[in-house]
Amino acid sequence: MLTDQYTTPQQVLAIYAHPDDAEFFAGGTIARWASEGANIILVLVTSGDKGSGDRDLTWQQLREIREAETRAAAAQLGISKVIFMRWRDGELMPSMAMRRAFVRFIRLYRPDAVLSSDPSTRWRDDRRLNHPDHWIVASEVMSAVYPAARDHLNFPELLYDEGLEPHITPFLYMSLSRQPNLRIITTDFQAQKLRALAEHRSQVGDDLARLQERLARYADEELSSTSNTPQFAEYFRLISLD
């Protein structure tokens, strides 16, 4: 059942594969939560070092560009900290190393909400495949949230060598879900989302009007039907684990 009811988390750990994923998938929600007092930490597994058609750029140069754009976008949304893992774009595979890294972040920052994608989403319609990095990261995030971060015998060196106690994350928010159960209204934060995405010039270009038109196509039909202006929302599969 779809609902608009939820409690704003106060400590959020967002984990995504690439620069601009958080902004496209949940930018309005992140801006809203930040305005409501949430401390939001963004972890990017890759720095998007392959997604370009510019043959004059090396992957090292592209990584530097994308990371600078991400920092600027994070400032627009109110994200307090960005962590770049710098794993190679397009080369991610499910692994215990990735799961361990996510467990470490969870135990270190002790979020009351983890934000990522829905690992079951491999395609979104008849014309779009979901990037494999998205669902690979999402799958390991899910496994890290439960049960690995909870049980001290998973990666015990994190406890005994670093003093990182197990942690139960109460809520997992999964964007890009084909079975959402939560709608977060983001109309008042659409301008912030647009400004954040505009910082990713190497991916969206310099035409702000075109980007705005692109986002406008995703106005929420139900909300907009009762308003004179376009209304926006973001949808999630919310899993409660407390």
ChimeraX commands (.cxc) that place a marker at each C-alpha (Angstrom):
marker #1 position 0.00,0.00,0.00 radius 0.5
marker #1 position 1.36,3.41,-0.98 radius 0.5
marker #1 position 1.59,6.01,1.77 radius 0.5
marker #1 position 2.90,9.55,2.30 radius 0.5
marker #1 position 3.53,8.93,5.99 radius 0.5
marker #1 position 7.04,8.53,7.40 radius 0.5
marker #1 position 9.34,10.03,10.01 radius 0.5
marker #1 position 12.24,12.13,8.78 radius 0.5
marker #1 position 15.49,10.34,9.65 radius 0.5
marker #1 position 18.18,12.26,11.50 radius 0.5
marker #1 position 21.31,10.34,10.45 radius 0.5
marker #1 position 21.29,9.22,6.82 radius 0.5
marker #1 position 23.85,7.15,4.96 radius 0.5
marker #1 position 23.23,7.30,1.20 radius 0.5
marker #1 position 25.18,4.79,-0.90 radius 0.5
marker #1 position 25.12,4.96,-4.69 radius 0.5
marker #1 position 27.27,3.82,-7.58 radius 0.5
marker #1 position 27.95,7.03,-9.52 radius 0.5
marker #1 position 28.05,10.81,-9.38 radius 0.5
marker #1 position 24.53,12.17,-10.08 radius 0.5
marker #1 position 22.74,8.96,-8.97 radius 0.5
marker #1 position 21.71,10.45,-5.64 radius 0.5
marker #1 position 20.55,13.66,-7.32 radius 0.5
marker #1 position 18.47,11.97,-10.02 radius 0.5
marker #1 position 17.03,9.21,-7.86 radius 0.5
marker #1 position 16.48,11.04,-4.57 radius 0.5
marker #1 position 17.66,14.64,-4.85 radius 0.5
marker #1 position 14.39,16.20,-3.74 radius 0.5
marker #1 position 14.14,13.87,-0.76 radius 0.5
marker #1 position 17.73,14.54,0.30 radius 0.5
marker #1 position 17.15,18.30,0.10 radius 0.5
marker #1 position 13.93,17.96,2.09 radius 0.5
marker #1 position 15.53,15.83,4.79 radius 0.5
marker #1 position 18.50,18.21,5.08 radius 0.5
marker #1 position 16.10,21.14,5.52 radius 0.5
marker #1 position 14.39,19.18,8.30 radius 0.5
marker #1 position 17.62,18.68,10.21 radius 0.5
marker #1 position 18.98,15.39,8.88 radius 0.5
marker #1 position 22.74,14.86,8.72 radius 0.5
marker #1 position 23.35,13.20,5.35 radius 0.5
marker #1 position 26.53,11.38,4.34 radius 0.5
marker #1 position 26.90,10.33,0.72 radius 0.5
marker #1 position 29.10,7.39,-0.30 radius 0.5
marker #1 position 29.90,6.96,-3.99 radius 0.5
marker #1 position 31.42,3.64,-4.93 radius 0.5
marker #1 position 32.76,4.87,-8.27 radius 0.5
marker #1 position 33.57,8.34,-9.50 radius 0.5
marker #1 position 31.97,7.80,-12.90 radius 0.5
marker #1 position 35.31,7.55,-14.66 radius 0.5
marker #1 position 34.06,5.88,-17.86 radius 0.5
marker #1 position 30.75,7.52,-18.74 radius 0.5
marker #1 position 31.90,9.99,-21.38 radius 0.5
marker #1 position 32.11,10.18,-25.15 radius 0.5
marker #1 position 34.96,12.72,-25.01 radius 0.5
marker #1 position 38.01,10.90,-26.38 radius 0.5
marker #1 position 40.34,13.66,-25.25 radius 0.5
marker #1 position 39.67,12.87,-21.59 radius 0.5
marker #1 position 41.55,10.24,-19.63 radius 0.5
marker #1 position 39.71,8.33,-16.92 radius 0.5
marker #1 position 41.84,10.14,-14.32 radius 0.5
marker #1 position 40.77,13.53,-15.67 radius 0.5
marker #1 position 37.15,12.46,-15.83 radius 0.5
marker #1 position 37.28,11.24,-12.23 radius 0.5
marker #1 position 38.62,14.60,-11.08 radius 0.5
marker #1 position 35.87,16.45,-12.95 radius 0.5
marker #1 position 33.10,14.22,-11.64 radius 0.5
marker #1 position 34.27,14.45,-8.04 radius 0.5
marker #1 position 34.40,18.25,-8.20 radius 0.5
marker #1 position 30.89,18.31,-9.68 radius 0.5
marker #1 position 29.66,15.98,-6.95 radius 0.5
marker #1 position 31.00,18.21,-4.18 radius 0.5
marker #1 position 29.26,21.21,-5.72 radius 0.5
marker #1 position 26.00,19.28,-6.10 radius 0.5
marker #1 position 26.21,18.02,-2.52 radius 0.5
marker #1 position 26.50,21.60,-1.29 radius 0.5
marker #1 position 23.31,22.47,-3.18 radius 0.5
marker #1 position 21.39,19.66,-1.48 radius 0.5
marker #1 position 22.74,20.14,2.04 radius 0.5
marker #1 position 24.78,16.92,2.15 radius 0.5
marker #1 position 27.32,17.21,4.97 radius 0.5
marker #1 position 29.99,14.77,3.77 radius 0.5
marker #1 position 30.89,12.97,0.53 radius 0.5
marker #1 position 33.05,9.85,0.51 radius 0.5
marker #1 position 34.57,8.63,-2.76 radius 0.5
marker #1 position 35.54,4.95,-2.70 radius 0.5
marker #1 position 37.07,5.26,-6.20 radius 0.5
marker #1 position 36.32,1.74,-7.38 radius 0.5
marker #1 position 36.33,1.52,-11.17 radius 0.5
marker #1 position 33.19,2.54,-13.01 radius 0.5
marker #1 position 31.51,-0.31,-14.87 radius 0.5
marker #1 position 33.67,-2.97,-13.25 radius 0.5
marker #1 position 31.72,-3.56,-10.05 radius 0.5
marker #1 position 30.91,-7.11,-9.03 radius 0.5
marker #1 position 29.12,-8.43,-5.94 radius 0.5
marker #1 position 31.81,-9.19,-3.39 radius 0.5
marker #1 position 32.52,-9.60,0.28 radius 0.5
marker #1 position 35.00,-6.73,-0.02 radius 0.5
marker #1 position 32.21,-4.38,-1.08 radius 0.5
marker #1 position 29.89,-5.69,1.62 radius 0.5
marker #1 position 32.59,-5.25,4.26 radius 0.5
marker #1 position 33.17,-1.66,3.15 radius 0.5
marker #1 position 29.46,-0.90,3.49 radius 0.5
marker #1 position 29.26,-2.62,6.88 radius 0.5
marker #1 position 32.18,-0.49,8.04 radius 0.5
marker #1 position 30.39,2.71,7.00 radius 0.5
marker #1 position 27.18,1.59,8.71 radius 0.5
marker #1 position 28.94,0.75,11.96 radius 0.5
marker #1 position 31.03,3.93,11.80 radius 0.5
marker #1 position 28.21,6.41,11.09 radius 0.5
marker #1 position 25.36,4.47,12.74 radius 0.5
marker #1 position 22.52,5.74,10.53 radius 0.5
marker #1 position 18.85,5.50,11.37 radius 0.5
marker #1 position 18.25,5.34,7.61 radius 0.5
marker #1 position 20.25,3.93,4.71 radius 0.5
marker #1 position 19.34,5.23,1.26 radius 0.5
marker #1 position 20.21,3.32,-1.92 radius 0.5
marker #1 position 18.46,1.67,-4.87 radius 0.5
marker #1 position 16.25,-1.35,-5.34 radius 0.5
marker #1 position 18.49,-4.28,-6.35 radius 0.5
marker #1 position 15.61,-6.04,-8.09 radius 0.5
marker #1 position 15.34,-3.30,-10.72 radius 0.5
marker #1 position 17.31,-4.53,-13.73 radius 0.5
marker #1 position 15.25,-2.55,-16.26 radius 0.5
marker #1 position 12.74,0.31,-15.96 radius 0.5
marker #1 position 10.61,0.04,-19.09 radius 0.5
marker #1 position 10.84,-1.47,-22.58 radius 0.5
marker #1 position 13.64,0.88,-23.61 radius 0.5
marker #1 position 15.90,1.35,-20.58 radius 0.5
marker #1 position 18.21,-1.06,-18.83 radius 0.5
marker #1 position 19.38,-0.22,-15.34 radius 0.5
marker #1 position 23.16,0.17,-15.15 radius 0.5
marker #1 position 24.58,-2.99,-13.53 radius 0.5
marker #1 position 26.60,-0.90,-11.09 radius 0.5
marker #1 position 23.31,0.38,-9.65 radius 0.5
marker #1 position 21.82,-2.97,-8.74 radius 0.5
marker #1 position 25.15,-4.53,-7.74 radius 0.5
marker #1 position 25.76,-1.75,-5.22 radius 0.5
marker #1 position 22.15,-1.93,-4.05 radius 0.5
marker #1 position 22.37,-5.68,-3.51 radius 0.5
marker #1 position 25.46,-5.39,-1.33 radius 0.5
marker #1 position 23.94,-2.46,0.56 radius 0.5
marker #1 position 20.95,-4.63,1.39 radius 0.5
marker #1 position 23.20,-7.48,2.55 radius 0.5
marker #1 position 25.28,-5.08,4.62 radius 0.5
marker #1 position 22.24,-3.57,6.32 radius 0.5
marker #1 position 20.92,-7.03,7.12 radius 0.5
marker #1 position 22.37,-9.10,8.56 radius 0.5
marker #1 position 26.07,-8.24,8.25 radius 0.5
marker #1 position 26.16,-4.90,10.10 radius 0.5
marker #1 position 23.99,-6.34,12.88 radius 0.5
marker #1 position 26.01,-9.42,13.85 radius 0.5
marker #1 position 29.40,-9.06,15.50 radius 0.5
marker #1 position 30.70,-12.30,13.97 radius 0.5
marker #1 position 30.38,-10.77,10.50 radius 0.5
marker #1 position 33.69,-9.01,9.83 radius 0.5
marker #1 position 34.75,-9.32,13.49 radius 0.5
marker #1 position 37.95,-7.39,12.79 radius 0.5
marker #1 position 35.82,-4.26,12.51 radius 0.5
marker #1 position 34.86,-4.74,16.15 radius 0.5
marker #1 position 38.11,-6.05,17.58 radius 0.5
marker #1 position 40.58,-4.00,15.53 radius 0.5
marker #1 position 38.62,-0.76,15.05 radius 0.5
marker #1 position 36.13,-0.82,17.91 radius 0.5
marker #1 position 33.13,-0.53,15.56 radius 0.5
marker #1 position 30.15,-2.00,17.36 radius 0.5
marker #1 position 27.37,-3.78,15.43 radius 0.5
marker #1 position 24.50,-1.57,14.35 radius 0.5
marker #1 position 20.88,-2.19,13.41 radius 0.5
marker #1 position 19.63,0.28,10.81 radius 0.5
marker #1 position 15.92,0.88,11.44 radius 0.5
marker #1 position 14.99,1.91,7.89 radius 0.5
marker #1 position 16.19,1.11,4.38 radius 0.5
marker #1 position 14.93,3.41,1.60 radius 0.5
marker #1 position 15.25,1.97,-1.90 radius 0.5
marker #1 position 14.85,4.30,-4.88 radius 0.5
marker #1 position 14.07,3.14,-8.44 radius 0.5
marker #1 position 11.71,0.51,-7.09 radius 0.5
marker #1 position 9.01,-0.93,-9.30 radius 0.5
marker #1 position 7.05,-1.72,-6.14 radius 0.5
marker #1 position 7.20,1.51,-4.10 radius 0.5
marker #1 position 5.27,1.83,-0.87 radius 0.5
marker #1 position 6.28,5.38,0.06 radius 0.5
marker #1 position 5.82,8.69,-1.71 radius 0.5
marker #1 position 7.79,11.70,-0.48 radius 0.5
marker #1 position 6.45,15.00,-1.78 radius 0.5
marker #1 position 9.35,17.11,-3.04 radius 0.5
marker #1 position 7.71,20.01,-4.90 radius 0.5
marker #1 position 9.24,22.64,-2.63 radius 0.5
marker #1 position 12.70,21.17,-3.23 radius 0.5
marker #1 position 12.54,20.66,-6.99 radius 0.5
marker #1 position 14.54,23.85,-7.60 radius 0.5
marker #1 position 17.32,22.56,-5.34 radius 0.5
marker #1 position 17.32,19.24,-7.16 radius 0.5
marker #1 position 17.61,21.09,-10.47 radius 0.5
marker #1 position 20.52,23.20,-9.22 radius 0.5
marker #1 position 22.30,20.13,-7.90 radius 0.5
marker #1 position 21.91,18.25,-11.18 radius 0.5
marker #1 position 23.06,21.32,-13.11 radius 0.5
marker #1 position 26.40,21.04,-11.30 radius 0.5
marker #1 position 27.00,17.75,-13.14 radius 0.5
marker #1 position 27.85,19.56,-16.37 radius 0.5
marker #1 position 30.00,16.73,-17.72 radius 0.5
marker #1 position 26.87,14.56,-17.73 radius 0.5
marker #1 position 23.86,16.83,-18.26 radius 0.5
marker #1 position 25.45,19.64,-20.28 radius 0.5
marker #1 position 25.10,23.39,-19.86 radius 0.5
marker #1 position 21.52,23.85,-21.07 radius 0.5
marker #1 position 19.64,24.47,-17.82 radius 0.5
marker #1 position 16.31,25.00,-19.59 radius 0.5
marker #1 position 16.60,21.64,-21.29 radius 0.5
marker #1 position 17.40,19.95,-17.98 radius 0.5
marker #1 position 14.42,21.67,-16.36 radius 0.5
marker #1 position 12.18,20.47,-19.19 radius 0.5
marker #1 position 13.53,16.94,-18.76 radius 0.5
marker #1 position 12.70,16.94,-15.05 radius 0.5
marker #1 position 9.29,18.49,-15.68 radius 0.5
marker #1 position 8.27,15.35,-17.58 radius 0.5
marker #1 position 8.40,13.51,-14.27 radius 0.5
marker #1 position 5.85,15.69,-12.50 radius 0.5
marker #1 position 3.59,13.61,-10.28 radius 0.5
marker #1 position 0.33,13.11,-12.17 radius 0.5
marker #1 position -1.89,12.51,-9.15 radius 0.5
marker #1 position -0.59,15.49,-7.19 radius 0.5
marker #1 position -0.57,17.77,-10.23 radius 0.5
marker #1 position -4.17,16.91,-11.12 radius 0.5
marker #1 position -5.41,18.89,-8.12 radius 0.5
marker #1 position -3.03,21.83,-8.54 radius 0.5
marker #1 position -2.53,24.64,-11.02 radius 0.5
marker #1 position 1.22,24.03,-11.07 radius 0.5
marker #1 position 3.31,20.87,-11.54 radius 0.5
marker #1 position 3.86,18.90,-8.34 radius 0.5
marker #1 position 6.75,16.54,-7.71 radius 0.5
marker #1 position 7.39,13.47,-5.59 radius 0.5
marker #1 position 9.94,10.70,-5.26 radius 0.5
marker #1 position 9.02,7.09,-4.64 radius 0.5
marker #1 position 10.75,4.45,-2.53 radius 0.5
marker #1 position 10.41,0.95,-1.23 radius 0.5
marker #1 position 10.74,1.48,2.51 radius 0.5
marker #1 position 11.81,-1.51,4.58 radius 0.5
marker #1 position 11.43,-1.20,8.36 radius 0.5
marker #1 position 13.94,-3.30,10.29 radius 0.5
marker #1 position 13.66,-2.07,13.88 radius 0.5
marker link #1:1,2 radius 0.2
marker link #1:2,3 radius 0.2
marker link #1:3,4 radius 0.2
marker link #1:4,5 radius 0.2
marker link #1:5,6 radius 0.2
marker link #1:6,7 radius 0.2
marker link #1:7,8 radius 0.2
marker link #1:8,9 radius 0.2
marker link #1:9,10 radius 0.2
marker link #1:10,11 radius 0.2
marker link #1:11,12 radius 0.2
marker link #1:12,13 radius 0.2
marker link #1:13,14 radius 0.2
marker link #1:14,15 radius 0.2
marker link #1:15,16 radius 0.2
marker link #1:16,17 radius 0.2
marker link #1:17,18 radius 0.2
marker link #1:18,19 radius 0.2
marker link #1:19,20 radius 0.2
marker link #1:20,21 radius 0.2
marker link #1:21,22 radius 0.2
marker link #1:22,23 radius 0.2
marker link #1:23,24 radius 0.2
marker link #1:24,25 radius 0.2
marker link #1:25,26 radius 0.2
marker link #1:26,27 radius 0.2
marker link #1:27,28 radius 0.2
marker link #1:28,29 radius 0.2
marker link #1:29,30 radius 0.2
marker link #1:30,31 radius 0.2
marker link #1:31,32 radius 0.2
marker link #1:32,33 radius 0.2
marker link #1:33,34 radius 0.2
marker link #1:34,35 radius 0.2
marker link #1:35,36 radius 0.2
marker link #1:36,37 radius 0.2
marker link #1:37,38 radius 0.2
marker link #1:38,39 radius 0.2
marker link #1:39,40 radius 0.2
marker link #1:40,41 radius 0.2
marker link #1:41,42 radius 0.2
marker link #1:42,43 radius 0.2
marker link #1:43,44 radius 0.2
marker link #1:44,45 radius 0.2
marker link #1:45,46 radius 0.2
marker link #1:46,47 radius 0.2
marker link #1:47,48 radius 0.2
marker link #1:48,49 radius 0.2
marker link #1:49,50 radius 0.2
marker link #1:50,51 radius 0.2
marker link #1:51,52 radius 0.2
marker link #1:52,53 radius 0.2
marker link #1:53,54 radius 0.2
marker link #1:54,55 radius 0.2
marker link #1:55,56 radius 0.2
marker link #1:56,57 radius 0.2
marker link #1:57,58 radius 0.2
marker link #1:58,59 radius 0.2
marker link #1:59,60 radius 0.2
marker link #1:60,61 radius 0.2
marker link #1:61,62 radius 0.2
marker link #1:62,63 radius 0.2
marker link #1:63,64 radius 0.2
marker link #1:64,65 radius 0.2
marker link #1:65,66 radius 0.2
marker link #1:66,67 radius 0.2
marker link #1:67,68 radius 0.2
marker link #1:68,69 radius 0.2
marker link #1:69,70 radius 0.2
marker link #1:70,71 radius 0.2
marker link #1:71,72 radius 0.2
marker link #1:72,73 radius 0.2
marker link #1:73,74 radius 0.2
marker link #1:74,75 radius 0.2
marker link #1:75,76 radius 0.2
marker link #1:76,77 radius 0.2
marker link #1:77,78 radius 0.2
marker link #1:78,79 radius 0.2
marker link #1:79,80 radius 0.2
marker link #1:80,81 radius 0.2
marker link #1:81,82 radius 0.2
marker link #1:82,83 radius 0.2
marker link #1:83,84 radius 0.2
marker link #1:84,85 radius 0.2
marker link #1:85,86 radius 0.2
marker link #1:86,87 radius 0.2
marker link #1:87,88 radius 0.2
marker link #1:88,89 radius 0.2
marker link #1:89,90 radius 0.2
marker link #1:90,91 radius 0.2
marker link #1:91,92 radius 0.2
marker link #1:92,93 radius 0.2
marker link #1:93,94 radius 0.2
marker link #1:94,95 radius 0.2
marker link #1:95,96 radius 0.2
marker link #1:96,97 radius 0.2
marker link #1:97,98 radius 0.2
marker link #1:98,99 radius 0.2
marker link #1:99,100 radius 0.2
marker link #1:100,101 radius 0.2
marker link #1:101,102 radius 0.2
marker link #1:102,103 radius 0.2
marker link #1:103,104 radius 0.2
marker link #1:104,105 radius 0.2
marker link #1:105,106 radius 0.2
marker link #1:106,107 radius 0.2
marker link #1:107,108 radius 0.2
marker link #1:108,109 radius 0.2
marker link #1:109,110 radius 0.2
marker link #1:110,111 radius 0.2
marker link #1:111,112 radius 0.2
marker link #1:112,113 radius 0.2
marker link #1:113,114 radius 0.2
marker link #1:114,115 radius 0.2
marker link #1:115,116 radius 0.2
marker link #1:116,117 radius 0.2
marker link #1:117,118 radius 0.2
marker link #1:118,119 radius 0.2
marker link #1:119,120 radius 0.2
marker link #1:120,121 radius 0.2
marker link #1:121,122 radius 0.2
marker link #1:122,123 radius 0.2
marker link #1:123,124 radius 0.2
marker link #1:124,125 radius 0.2
marker link #1:125,126 radius 0.2
marker link #1:126,127 radius 0.2
marker link #1:127,128 radius 0.2
marker link #1:128,129 radius 0.2
marker link #1:129,130 radius 0.2
marker link #1:130,131 radius 0.2
marker link #1:131,132 radius 0.2
marker link #1:132,133 radius 0.2
marker link #1:133,134 radius 0.2
marker link #1:134,135 radius 0.2
marker link #1:135,136 radius 0.2
marker link #1:136,137 radius 0.2
marker link #1:137,138 radius 0.2
marker link #1:138,139 radius 0.2
marker link #1:139,140 radius 0.2
marker link #1:140,141 radius 0.2
marker link #1:141,142 radius 0.2
marker link #1:142,143 radius 0.2
marker link #1:143,144 radius 0.2
marker link #1:144,145 radius 0.2
marker link #1:145,146 radius 0.2
marker link #1:146,147 radius 0.2
marker link #1:147,148 radius 0.2
marker link #1:148,149 radius 0.2
marker link #1:149,150 radius 0.2
marker link #1:150,151 radius 0.2
marker link #1:151,152 radius 0.2
marker link #1:152,153 radius 0.2
marker link #1:153,154 radius 0.2
marker link #1:154,155 radius 0.2
marker link #1:155,156 radius 0.2
marker link #1:156,157 radius 0.2
marker link #1:157,158 radius 0.2
marker link #1:158,159 radius 0.2
marker link #1:159,160 radius 0.2
marker link #1:160,161 radius 0.2
marker link #1:161,162 radius 0.2
marker link #1:162,163 radius 0.2
marker link #1:163,164 radius 0.2
marker link #1:164,165 radius 0.2
marker link #1:165,166 radius 0.2
marker link #1:166,167 radius 0.2
marker link #1:167,168 radius 0.2
marker link #1:168,169 radius 0.2
marker link #1:169,170 radius 0.2
marker link #1:170,171 radius 0.2
marker link #1:171,172 radius 0.2
marker link #1:172,173 radius 0.2
marker link #1:173,174 radius 0.2
marker link #1:174,175 radius 0.2
marker link #1:175,176 radius 0.2
marker link #1:176,177 radius 0.2
marker link #1:177,178 radius 0.2
marker link #1:178,179 radius 0.2
marker link #1:179,180 radius 0.2
marker link #1:180,181 radius 0.2
marker link #1:181,182 radius 0.2
marker link #1:182,183 radius 0.2
marker link #1:183,184 radius 0.2
marker link #1:184,185 radius 0.2
marker link #1:185,186 radius 0.2
marker link #1:186,187 radius 0.2
marker link #1:187,188 radius 0.2
marker link #1:188,189 radius 0.2
marker link #1:189,190 radius 0.2
marker link #1:190,191 radius 0.2
marker link #1:191,192 radius 0.2
marker link #1:192,193 radius 0.2
marker link #1:193,194 radius 0.2
marker link #1:194,195 radius 0.2
marker link #1:195,196 radius 0.2
marker link #1:196,197 radius 0.2
marker link #1:197,198 radius 0.2
marker link #1:198,199 radius 0.2
marker link #1:199,200 radius 0.2
marker link #1:200,201 radius 0.2
marker link #1:201,202 radius 0.2
marker link #1:202,203 radius 0.2
marker link #1:203,204 radius 0.2
marker link #1:204,205 radius 0.2
marker link #1:205,206 radius 0.2
marker link #1:206,207 radius 0.2
marker link #1:207,208 radius 0.2
marker link #1:208,209 radius 0.2
marker link #1:209,210 radius 0.2
marker link #1:210,211 radius 0.2
marker link #1:211,212 radius 0.2
marker link #1:212,213 radius 0.2
marker link #1:213,214 radius 0.2
marker link #1:214,215 radius 0.2
marker link #1:215,216 radius 0.2
marker link #1:216,217 radius 0.2
marker link #1:217,218 radius 0.2
marker link #1:218,219 radius 0.2
marker link #1:219,220 radius 0.2
marker link #1:220,221 radius 0.2
marker link #1:221,222 radius 0.2
marker link #1:222,223 radius 0.2
marker link #1:223,224 radius 0.2
marker link #1:224,225 radius 0.2
marker link #1:225,226 radius 0.2
marker link #1:226,227 radius 0.2
marker link #1:227,228 radius 0.2
marker link #1:228,229 radius 0.2
marker link #1:229,230 radius 0.2
marker link #1:230,231 radius 0.2
marker link #1:231,232 radius 0.2
marker link #1:232,233 radius 0.2
marker link #1:233,234 radius 0.2
marker link #1:234,235 radius 0.2
marker link #1:235,236 radius 0.2
marker link #1:236,237 radius 0.2
marker link #1:237,238 radius 0.2
marker link #1:238,239 radius 0.2
marker link #1:239,240 radius 0.2
marker link #1:240,241 radius 0.2
marker link #1:241,242 radius 0.2
view
